[in-house]
Amino acid sequence: MYPVRNQAESKPGDEACWYAVVSRSRHEKLVATALTNTGITAFLPLVSEMHHWSDRQKLVEVPLFPGYVFVQIPSSPESQLRVLKTSGVVQFVGNRCGAVSITDKEISDVRAVLDQKLGCSPYPFLQLGQRVRIRGGSLDGVEGILVGRDSDSKLVITIELIQRSLAVSIYNIDVEPIGSCPARIGDDSRVEWQPGFGSKNLRAPSVPTRMAAAAAQE
């Protein structure tokens, strides 16, 4: 994770929110540094990739969500203008009414995974599927969509606004479903929940555990 977090200045009563800004291509690190140097709180998630050249190979830190940098600022037009004046910033992500904020939970979940230095990678954006919450350990409370089975179990964490996701392995980690609505995560996502299953803890995701839970309902 790029060390660019600063506490932005704000007026009394202003509540800082997270926003996503689009950067120029391959300028994410420069933008994050420039924002920090002006006193703006910036967050640039990075992951390590092995890059190969003809004569060498090197582990390189690259943006987890290419083209995006996150900022935490008050919602005032003055604060947004400061960001837009930063070299390399193209625009805020939003709609015709203006910039749209991102929930603190989405940002904190991404930060939690990166802080623990767990292996993670970009993942296709998901909208549908059963949401689960990790129980216990260093990632306690992190939420996402459960995909895969057994050793391929992954938790997909999504930043809805920019439609980007990351996946982290959660094999042998306890999770619990959020809500009790049954859902299937795509044809090859391999996970289904039964009504009434929401109150039970799971070892994610284990076929014997699911079978035992179904038997307990009978």
Secondary structure, DSSP 4 states (H G I P E B T S, - for coil): --S--------TT--EEEEEEEE-TT-HHHHHHHHHHTT-EEE--EEEEEEE-SS-EEEEEEESSTTEEEEEEESSHHHHHHHHTSTTEEEESEETTEE--B-HHHHHHHHHHHHTT--EEEE----SS-EEEE-SSTTTT-EEEEES-GGG-EEEEEEGGGTEEEEEE-TT-EEEESSS---B-STTS--B--TT-TTS-EETT-HHHHHHHHHHH-
